[in-house]
Amino acid sequence: MSGWRTQVGIPSFVRIKPGALDRLGLYAARHKHRRIALIVSEGLPAAIVARAEHALKAEGASAVDRIDSGEASFEAASALFAALPRDADAIIGLGGGKALDVAKYVAFLVGKPSYAVPTSLSNDGFCSPQSSLTLRGDRRSLPAALPFAVVVDTTVCLGAPKPLWWSGVGDLAAKVTAVKDWKLSYHATGEPVDDFAALLSDATVAQFFSRPTLDDEGMRLLGTALMLNGIAMAVCGSSRPASGAEHLISHALDALSARPRLHGLQVGVATYLVSHLQGEGTARIADAFDRTGFWDGIRADPFLASEWIDAVRRAPTINPGRFTILSSRDCVGEVRDLIATDDRLKGCFLP
């Protein structure tokens, strides 16, 4: 019937707490998932992999087929799909974004439930309705199902390198400017806004911004917020609740920079700049970045100002059908002035 929302298959099982990795087998057994395909990030510390395998086998997993994921490509995922044991009950992605994207896509192809078990929280991809994979060398966002289960061991994530934490903070902050761009598009083009998805996105950001601390509770709030933003995208069938002009700038940087940085670090700085262009949200974003030490992470490895100016110029062409604040006027001069004069950006850019 027209006007009714399509049902969204959201995660049925969620654990975001200390020690969750060591209970992974218990969680799988609870859902009668006994034959497991475990897709692991290349270079993940052996101790973490061993803990996951021990947890599964200790609770009666009859088979754990470990698969090391080195390449996040459609071709690699297709090969894994072809080689996957057909009697697998579930697919578990363990580690960083590449393994989680591959696991999610393979599970989607084979029609099996997947578990997302991130070992860091650098972006919202672990619970999004797409998998970011290359196809013949070009980066694509391919349709995938949301994971059946999300298991985040906050203590494991706390042990990840600090830039990954800052990256997650930056990717979460982007939801402030993304939702604003969505509403700007409604007024400029008539593009519909899904109010529930927009409210869900904003609520998750507000919850983390109220306590942006690097401890178990802060990691729980960040993990919850990033997960719910993935669900917000699934609710409306679009990345609009999570991605606006700030992501277009980051995508442009990926294409032209001699050395692209972590996605969330680029997106976070772009979010701060875009909030100035939009004329709202800057104080919220700046406070969260101040309290998390985000700027210290950027100053430790500053960007090239010239690359950012080029990225802002190119960004509106990345997705021409998506209206953002960058579509409303030429913002290059404003961004150049902000980079040169804003106090918080001092030391974040090299000439």
C-alpha positions as a Markdown table, in Angstrom:
| # | Residue | x | y | z |
|---|---|---|---|---|
| 1 | Met | 0.0 | 0.0 | 0.0 |
| 2 | Ser | 1.3 | 3.4 | -0.9 |
| 3 | Gly | 2.8 | 5.4 | 2.0 |
| 4 | Trp | 3.8 | 2.3 | 4.0 |
| 5 | Arg | 7.4 | 1.9 | 4.9 |
| 6 | Thr | 9.2 | -1.2 | 3.6 |
| 7 | Gln | 10.3 | -3.5 | 6.4 |
| 8 | Val | 14.0 | -3.2 | 7.2 |
| 9 | Gly | 16.0 | -6.2 | 8.4 |
| 10 | Ile | 17.9 | -4.7 | 11.3 |
| 11 | Pro | 20.4 | -6.6 | 13.5 |
| 12 | Ser | 18.6 | -9.0 | 15.8 |
| 13 | Phe | 21.4 | -9.4 | 18.2 |
| 14 | Val | 23.7 | -6.6 | 19.6 |
| 15 | Arg | 26.4 | -6.8 | 22.2 |
| 16 | Ile | 28.6 | -3.7 | 22.8 |
| 17 | Lys | 30.5 | -4.2 | 26.0 |
| 18 | Pro | 33.8 | -5.3 | 27.5 |
| 19 | Gly | 34.7 | -8.9 | 27.0 |
| 20 | Ala | 32.2 | -9.5 | 24.2 |
| 21 | Leu | 34.8 | -11.2 | 22.0 |
| 22 | Asp | 35.3 | -14.0 | 24.5 |
| 23 | Arg | 31.6 | -14.7 | 24.5 |
| 24 | Leu | 31.3 | -14.9 | 20.7 |
| 25 | Gly | 30.9 | -18.6 | 20.8 |
| 26 | Leu | 28.1 | -18.3 | 23.3 |
| 27 | Tyr | 26.3 | -15.8 | 21.1 |
| 28 | Ala | 26.7 | -18.1 | 18.1 |
| 29 | Ala | 25.5 | -21.2 | 19.9 |
| 30 | Arg | 22.5 | -19.3 | 21.3 |
| 31 | His | 21.3 | -19.0 | 17.7 |
| 32 | Lys | 22.4 | -22.5 | 16.7 |
| 33 | His | 25.1 | -21.3 | 14.5 |
| 34 | Arg | 27.6 | -24.2 | 14.7 |
| 35 | Arg | 29.5 | -24.2 | 11.4 |
| 36 | Ile | 31.2 | -20.8 | 11.0 |
| 37 | Ala | 33.1 | -19.2 | 8.2 |
| 38 | Leu | 35.4 | -16.7 | 10.0 |
| 39 | Ile | 36.7 | -13.9 | 7.7 |
| 40 | Val | 39.6 | -12.2 | 9.3 |
| 41 | Ser | 41.4 | -8.9 | 8.5 |
| 42 | Glu | 44.9 | -9.3 | 7.1 |
| 43 | Gly | 47.4 | -8.4 | 9.8 |
| 44 | Leu | 45.0 | -8.6 | 12.7 |
| 45 | Pro | 46.9 | -9.5 | 15.9 |
| 46 | Ala | 47.1 | -13.3 | 16.2 |
| 47 | Ala | 46.0 | -13.0 | 19.9 |
| 48 | Ile | 42.6 | -11.5 | 18.9 |
| 49 | Val | 42.0 | -14.2 | 16.2 |
| 50 | Ala | 42.9 | -16.9 | 18.7 |
| 51 | Arg | 40.5 | -15.5 | 21.2 |
| 52 | Ala | 37.7 | -15.6 | 18.7 |
| 53 | Glu | 38.5 | -19.1 | 17.5 |
| 54 | His | 38.7 | -20.4 | 21.1 |
| 55 | Ala | 35.5 | -18.7 | 22.0 |
| 56 | Leu | 33.7 | -20.4 | 19.1 |
| 57 | Lys | 35.2 | -23.9 | 19.7 |
| 58 | Ala | 34.7 | -23.7 | 23.5 |
| 59 | Glu | 30.9 | -23.4 | 22.9 |
| 60 | Gly | 30.7 | -26.4 | 20.5 |
| 61 | Ala | 31.2 | -24.9 | 17.1 |
| 62 | Ser | 31.6 | -28.0 | 14.9 |
| 63 | Ala | 33.7 | -26.3 | 12.3 |
| 64 | Val | 35.4 | -22.9 | 12.1 |
| 65 | Asp | 36.7 | -22.2 | 8.6 |
| 66 | Arg | 39.2 | -19.3 | 8.9 |
| 67 | Ile | 39.6 | -17.2 | 5.8 |
| 68 | Asp | 42.1 | -14.3 | 5.7 |
| 69 | Ser | 40.7 | -11.3 | 3.8 |
| 70 | Gly | 43.5 | -9.2 | 2.2 |
| 71 | Glu | 41.6 | -7.5 | -0.6 |
| 72 | Ala | 38.3 | -5.8 | -0.3 |
| 73 | Ser | 37.2 | -6.3 | -3.9 |
| 74 | Phe | 34.2 | -7.7 | -5.7 |
| 75 | Glu | 36.5 | -10.2 | -7.4 |
| 76 | Ala | 37.9 | -11.4 | -4.1 |
| 77 | Ala | 34.4 | -11.6 | -2.5 |
| 78 | Ser | 33.1 | -13.5 | -5.4 |
| 79 | Ala | 35.9 | -16.0 | -5.1 |
| 80 | Leu | 35.2 | -16.5 | -1.4 |
| 81 | Phe | 31.5 | -16.9 | -2.2 |
| 82 | Ala | 32.4 | -19.7 | -4.7 |
| 83 | Ala | 34.7 | -21.4 | -2.2 |
| 84 | Leu | 32.5 | -21.0 | 0.9 |
| 85 | Pro | 31.4 | -24.3 | 2.5 |
| 86 | Arg | 27.7 | -24.7 | 1.6 |
| 87 | Asp | 26.9 | -26.0 | 5.0 |
| 88 | Ala | 28.1 | -22.9 | 6.8 |
| 89 | Asp | 25.5 | -21.6 | 9.3 |
| 90 | Ala | 26.8 | -18.1 | 9.6 |
| 91 | Ile | 29.6 | -15.9 | 8.4 |
| 92 | Ile | 31.6 | -13.8 | 10.9 |
| 93 | Gly | 33.7 | -10.8 | 9.9 |
| 94 | Leu | 36.4 | -10.0 | 12.4 |
| 95 | Gly | 38.7 | -7.0 | 12.3 |
| 96 | Gly | 38.7 | -3.8 | 10.3 |
| 97 | Gly | 36.5 | -2.5 | 7.5 |
| 98 | Lys | 37.8 | -4.6 | 4.7 |
| 99 | Ala | 37.1 | -7.9 | 6.3 |
| 100 | Leu | 33.7 | -6.7 | 7.5 |
| 101 | Asp | 32.7 | -5.4 | 4.1 |
| 102 | Val | 33.8 | -8.7 | 2.4 |
| 103 | Ala | 32.0 | -10.8 | 5.1 |
| 104 | Lys | 28.8 | -8.8 | 4.8 |
| 105 | Tyr | 28.8 | -9.0 | 1.0 |
| 106 | Val | 29.6 | -12.8 | 0.9 |
| 107 | Ala | 26.8 | -13.4 | 3.4 |
| 108 | Phe | 24.5 | -11.4 | 1.2 |
| 109 | Leu | 25.4 | -13.4 | -1.8 |
| 110 | Val | 25.0 | -16.8 | -0.1 |
| 111 | Gly | 21.9 | -15.8 | 1.9 |
| 112 | Lys | 23.4 | -16.6 | 5.3 |
| 113 | Pro | 23.4 | -14.5 | 8.5 |
| 114 | Ser | 26.5 | -12.5 | 9.2 |
| 115 | Tyr | 28.1 | -11.2 | 12.4 |
| 116 | Ala | 30.0 | -7.9 | 12.4 |
| 117 | Val | 32.8 | -8.1 | 15.0 |
| 118 | Pro | 34.9 | -4.9 | 14.5 |
| 119 | Thr | 38.1 | -4.5 | 16.4 |
| 120 | Ser | 38.1 | -0.7 | 16.0 |
| 121 | Leu | 35.4 | 1.8 | 15.4 |
| 122 | Ser | 36.8 | 4.0 | 12.7 |
| 123 | Asn | 33.5 | 4.5 | 10.7 |
| 124 | Asp | 29.9 | 3.4 | 10.4 |
| 125 | Gly | 30.5 | 0.8 | 7.7 |
| 126 | Phe | 30.3 | -2.3 | 10.0 |
| 127 | Cys | 26.6 | -1.9 | 10.1 |
| 128 | Ser | 25.6 | -0.2 | 6.9 |
| 129 | Pro | 23.4 | -1.6 | 4.1 |
| 130 | Gln | 26.3 | -1.5 | 1.6 |
| 131 | Ser | 29.7 | -3.0 | 1.2 |
| 132 | Ser | 32.6 | -0.8 | 0.0 |
| 133 | Leu | 34.4 | -2.9 | -2.5 |
| 134 | Thr | 36.6 | -2.3 | -5.6 |
| 135 | Leu | 35.3 | -3.5 | -8.9 |
| 136 | Arg | 38.0 | -3.7 | -11.6 |
| 137 | Gly | 40.0 | -1.3 | -9.4 |
| 138 | Asp | 37.2 | 1.3 | -8.9 |
| 139 | Arg | 35.7 | 1.8 | -5.5 |
| 140 | Arg | 32.0 | 1.0 | -5.4 |
| 141 | Ser | 29.3 | 0.8 | -2.8 |
| 142 | Leu | 27.5 | -2.5 | -3.5 |
| 143 | Pro | 24.1 | -3.5 | -1.9 |
| 144 | Ala | 24.4 | -5.9 | 1.0 |
| 145 | Ala | 22.2 | -6.9 | 4.0 |
| 146 | Leu | 22.7 | -5.5 | 7.4 |
| 147 | Pro | 24.4 | -7.9 | 9.7 |
| 148 | Phe | 22.3 | -10.3 | 11.8 |
| 149 | Ala | 24.5 | -9.6 | 14.8 |
| 150 | Val | 26.8 | -6.8 | 15.9 |
| 151 | Val | 29.4 | -7.8 | 18.5 |
| 152 | Val | 31.7 | -5.0 | 19.7 |
| 153 | Asp | 34.3 | -5.7 | 22.5 |
| 154 | Thr | 34.8 | -2.2 | 23.8 |
| 155 | Thr | 38.1 | -3.2 | 25.5 |
| 156 | Val | 39.5 | -4.6 | 22.2 |
| 157 | Cys | 38.5 | -1.4 | 20.4 |
| 158 | Leu | 40.2 | 0.7 | 23.2 |
| 159 | Gly | 43.4 | -1.2 | 22.4 |
| 160 | Ala | 43.3 | -0.1 | 18.7 |
| 161 | Pro | 45.6 | 2.8 | 17.5 |
| 162 | Lys | 44.2 | 6.1 | 18.6 |
| 163 | Pro | 43.8 | 7.5 | 15.1 |
| 164 | Leu | 41.1 | 4.9 | 14.5 |
| 165 | Trp | 39.1 | 6.4 | 17.4 |
| 166 | Trp | 39.5 | 9.9 | 16.0 |
| 167 | Ser | 38.4 | 8.6 | 12.7 |
| 168 | Gly | 35.2 | 7.2 | 14.2 |
| 169 | Val | 34.5 | 10.4 | 16.0 |
| 170 | Gly | 35.0 | 12.3 | 12.7 |
| 171 | Asp | 32.7 | 10.0 | 10.8 |
| 172 | Leu | 30.0 | 10.3 | 13.4 |
| 173 | Ala | 30.2 | 14.1 | 13.5 |
| 174 | Ala | 29.5 | 14.1 | 9.8 |
| 175 | Lys | 25.9 | 13.2 | 10.5 |
| 176 | Val | 25.3 | 16.8 | 11.7 |
| 177 | Thr | 26.2 | 18.3 | 8.4 |
| 178 | Ala | 24.8 | 15.4 | 6.3 |
| 179 | Val | 21.3 | 15.8 | 7.7 |
| 180 | Lys | 21.5 | 19.6 | 7.2 |
| 181 | Asp | 22.4 | 19.1 | 3.6 |
| 182 | Trp | 19.5 | 16.7 | 3.2 |
| 183 | Lys | 17.1 | 19.4 | 4.5 |
| 184 | Leu | 18.8 | 22.0 | 2.2 |
| 185 | Ser | 18.1 | 19.6 | -0.7 |
| 186 | Tyr | 14.4 | 19.3 | 0.2 |
| 187 | His | 14.0 | 23.1 | 0.1 |
| 188 | Ala | 16.1 | 23.5 | -3.1 |
| 189 | Thr | 15.0 | 20.5 | -5.1 |
| 190 | Gly | 12.0 | 18.9 | -3.3 |
| 191 | Glu | 14.0 | 15.8 | -2.4 |
| 192 | Pro | 12.0 | 14.0 | 0.3 |
| 193 | Val | 13.4 | 13.8 | 3.8 |
| 194 | Asp | 12.7 | 10.6 | 5.9 |
| 195 | Asp | 12.1 | 12.3 | 9.2 |
| 196 | Phe | 12.6 | 9.1 | 11.3 |
| 197 | Ala | 16.0 | 8.4 | 9.7 |
| 198 | Ala | 17.0 | 12.0 | 10.2 |
| 199 | Leu | 15.9 | 12.0 | 13.9 |
| 200 | Leu | 17.6 | 8.7 | 14.5 |
| 201 | Ser | 20.8 | 10.0 | 13.1 |
| 202 | Asp | 20.7 | 13.2 | 15.1 |
| 203 | Ala | 19.8 | 11.4 | 18.4 |
| 204 | Thr | 22.8 | 9.0 | 18.1 |
| 205 | Val | 25.2 | 11.9 | 17.6 |
| 206 | Ala | 23.7 | 13.8 | 20.6 |
| 207 | Gln | 24.1 | 10.8 | 22.8 |
| 208 | Phe | 27.8 | 10.5 | 22.1 |
| 209 | Phe | 28.5 | 14.2 | 22.1 |
| 210 | Ser | 27.2 | 14.4 | 25.6 |
| 211 | Arg | 30.1 | 12.1 | 26.8 |
| 212 | Pro | 32.9 | 11.9 | 24.1 |
| 213 | Thr | 35.4 | 10.1 | 26.3 |
| 214 | Leu | 38.0 | 7.4 | 25.4 |
| 215 | Asp | 36.9 | 4.7 | 27.8 |
| 216 | Asp | 34.6 | 1.7 | 27.8 |
| 217 | Glu | 31.5 | 3.8 | 28.1 |
| 218 | Gly | 32.6 | 6.3 | 25.5 |
| 219 | Met | 33.4 | 3.4 | 23.1 |
| 220 | Arg | 30.0 | 1.9 | 23.8 |
| 221 | Leu | 28.3 | 5.2 | 22.9 |
| 222 | Leu | 30.4 | 5.6 | 19.8 |
| 223 | Gly | 29.8 | 2.0 | 18.7 |
| 224 | Thr | 26.0 | 2.3 | 19.3 |
| 225 | Ala | 25.9 | 5.6 | 17.5 |
| 226 | Leu | 27.7 | 4.4 | 14.4 |
| 227 | Met | 25.6 | 1.2 | 14.3 |
| 228 | Leu | 22.3 | 3.1 | 14.5 |
| 229 | Asn | 23.5 | 5.5 | 11.7 |
| 230 | Gly | 24.0 | 2.4 | 9.5 |
| 231 | Ile | 20.4 | 1.4 | 10.4 |
| 232 | Ala | 19.2 | 5.0 | 9.6 |
| 233 | Met | 20.6 | 4.5 | 6.1 |
| 234 | Ala | 18.8 | 1.2 | 5.7 |
| 235 | Val | 15.5 | 2.8 | 6.9 |
| 236 | Cys | 15.4 | 5.4 | 4.2 |
| 237 | Gly | 17.3 | 3.4 | 1.5 |
| 238 | Ser | 19.9 | 6.2 | 1.1 |
| 239 | Ser | 23.2 | 7.3 | 2.6 |
| 240 | Arg | 21.6 | 10.8 | 3.1 |
| 241 | Pro | 21.4 | 10.5 | 7.0 |
| 242 | Ala | 25.2 | 9.9 | 7.1 |
| 243 | Ser | 26.8 | 11.5 | 4.1 |
| 244 | Gly | 26.7 | 15.0 | 2.6 |
| 245 | Ala | 29.2 | 17.6 | 1.3 |
| 246 | Glu | 31.8 | 16.5 | 3.9 |
| 247 | His | 31.9 | 13.0 | 2.3 |
| 248 | Leu | 32.0 | 14.4 | -1.2 |
| 249 | Ile | 35.1 | 16.4 | -0.2 |
| 250 | Ser | 36.7 | 13.2 | 1.3 |
| 251 | His | 35.9 | 11.2 | -1.8 |
| 252 | Ala | 37.6 | 13.9 | -3.9 |
| 253 | Leu | 40.6 | 13.8 | -1.6 |
| 254 | Asp | 40.8 | 10.0 | -2.1 |
| 255 | Ala | 41.0 | 10.6 | -5.8 |
| 256 | Leu | 43.5 | 13.4 | -6.0 |
| 257 | Ser | 45.6 | 13.3 | -2.8 |
| 258 | Ala | 49.2 | 11.9 | -3.0 |
| 259 | Arg | 48.5 | 10.3 | 0.4 |
| 260 | Pro | 44.9 | 10.0 | 1.4 |
| 261 | Arg | 44.3 | 9.6 | 5.2 |
| 262 | Leu | 41.8 | 7.6 | 7.2 |
| 263 | His | 38.3 | 8.2 | 5.9 |
| 264 | Gly | 37.0 | 9.5 | 9.2 |
| 265 | Leu | 39.9 | 11.9 | 9.7 |
| 266 | Gln | 39.3 | 13.5 | 6.3 |
| 267 | Val | 35.5 | 13.5 | 6.9 |
| 268 | Gly | 35.8 | 15.0 | 10.3 |
| 269 | Val | 37.9 | 18.0 | 9.2 |
| 270 | Ala | 35.5 | 18.5 | 6.2 |
| 271 | Thr | 32.6 | 18.4 | 8.6 |
| 272 | Tyr | 34.0 | 21.2 | 10.6 |
| 273 | Leu | 34.5 | 23.3 | 7.4 |
| 274 | Val | 31.1 | 22.4 | 6.0 |
| 275 | Ser | 29.4 | 23.4 | 9.2 |
| 276 | His | 30.9 | 26.9 | 8.8 |
| 277 | Leu | 29.5 | 27.0 | 5.2 |
| 278 | Gln | 26.1 | 25.9 | 6.4 |
| 279 | Gly | 26.1 | 28.4 | 9.3 |
| 280 | Glu | 25.1 | 26.0 | 12.0 |
| 281 | Gly | 26.3 | 23.0 | 14.0 |
| 282 | Thr | 29.9 | 24.3 | 14.3 |
| 283 | Ala | 29.9 | 24.7 | 18.1 |
| 284 | Arg | 28.7 | 21.1 | 18.7 |
| 285 | Ile | 31.3 | 19.7 | 16.4 |
| 286 | Ala | 34.1 | 21.8 | 17.7 |
| 287 | Asp | 33.3 | 20.9 | 21.3 |
| 288 | Ala | 33.4 | 17.2 | 20.5 |
| 289 | Phe | 36.6 | 17.5 | 18.6 |
| 290 | Asp | 38.2 | 19.5 | 21.4 |
| 291 | Arg | 37.2 | 17.0 | 24.1 |
| 292 | Thr | 38.3 | 13.9 | 22.2 |
| 293 | Gly | 41.7 | 15.4 | 21.1 |
| 294 | Phe | 40.7 | 15.1 | 17.5 |
| 295 | Trp | 42.7 | 18.1 | 16.4 |
| 296 | Asp | 45.9 | 16.7 | 18.0 |
| 297 | Gly | 45.5 | 13.7 | 15.8 |
| 298 | Ile | 45.2 | 15.9 | 12.7 |
| 299 | Arg | 48.2 | 18.2 | 13.7 |
| 300 | Ala | 50.4 | 15.1 | 14.2 |
| 301 | Asp | 50.0 | 14.5 | 10.4 |
| 302 | Pro | 48.7 | 17.7 | 8.8 |
| 303 | Phe | 47.0 | 17.8 | 5.4 |
| 304 | Leu | 48.1 | 19.8 | 2.3 |
| 305 | Ala | 46.0 | 22.9 | 2.0 |
| 306 | Ser | 46.4 | 22.9 | -1.8 |
| 307 | Glu | 44.9 | 19.4 | -2.0 |
| 308 | Trp | 41.9 | 20.4 | 0.1 |
| 309 | Ile | 41.2 | 23.5 | -2.0 |
| 310 | Asp | 41.2 | 21.3 | -5.1 |
| 311 | Ala | 39.0 | 18.7 | -3.4 |
| 312 | Val | 36.4 | 21.4 | -2.5 |
| 313 | Arg | 36.4 | 22.6 | -6.1 |
| 314 | Arg | 36.0 | 19.0 | -7.4 |
| 315 | Ala | 33.6 | 17.7 | -4.7 |
| 316 | Pro | 30.3 | 18.8 | -6.4 |
| 317 | Thr | 31.2 | 16.7 | -9.4 |
| 318 | Ile | 31.6 | 13.5 | -7.4 |
| 319 | Asn | 27.9 | 12.9 | -7.2 |
| 320 | Pro | 26.2 | 15.5 | -9.4 |
| 321 | Gly | 22.7 | 14.3 | -8.4 |
| 322 | Arg | 23.3 | 15.0 | -4.7 |
| 323 | Phe | 22.4 | 18.6 | -3.7 |
| 324 | Thr | 24.6 | 19.9 | -0.8 |
| 325 | Ile | 25.7 | 23.3 | 0.4 |
| 326 | Leu | 28.5 | 23.0 | -2.2 |
| 327 | Ser | 25.8 | 23.0 | -4.9 |
| 328 | Ser | 24.3 | 26.3 | -3.7 |
| 329 | Arg | 27.4 | 28.5 | -4.4 |
| 330 | Asp | 31.1 | 28.5 | -5.0 |
| 331 | Cys | 32.6 | 27.8 | -1.6 |
| 332 | Val | 36.3 | 27.5 | -2.5 |
| 333 | Gly | 37.2 | 31.0 | -1.4 |
| 334 | Glu | 35.4 | 30.6 | 2.0 |
| 335 | Val | 37.2 | 27.3 | 2.6 |
| 336 | Arg | 40.5 | 28.9 | 1.7 |
| 337 | Asp | 39.9 | 31.7 | 4.2 |
| 338 | Leu | 38.9 | 29.2 | 6.9 |
| 339 | Ile | 42.0 | 27.1 | 6.5 |
| 340 | Ala | 44.2 | 30.3 | 6.7 |
| 341 | Thr | 42.5 | 32.0 | 9.6 |
| 342 | Asp | 40.5 | 29.6 | 11.8 |
| 343 | Asp | 42.2 | 29.1 | 15.2 |
| 344 | Arg | 41.2 | 25.4 | 15.5 |
| 345 | Leu | 42.7 | 24.6 | 12.1 |
| 346 | Lys | 46.1 | 26.1 | 13.0 |
| 347 | Gly | 48.7 | 23.4 | 12.4 |
| 348 | Cys | 46.2 | 21.1 | 10.6 |
| 349 | Phe | 47.3 | 22.2 | 7.1 |
| 350 | Leu | 50.6 | 22.7 | 5.4 |
| 351 | Pro | 50.8 | 25.3 | 2.6 |
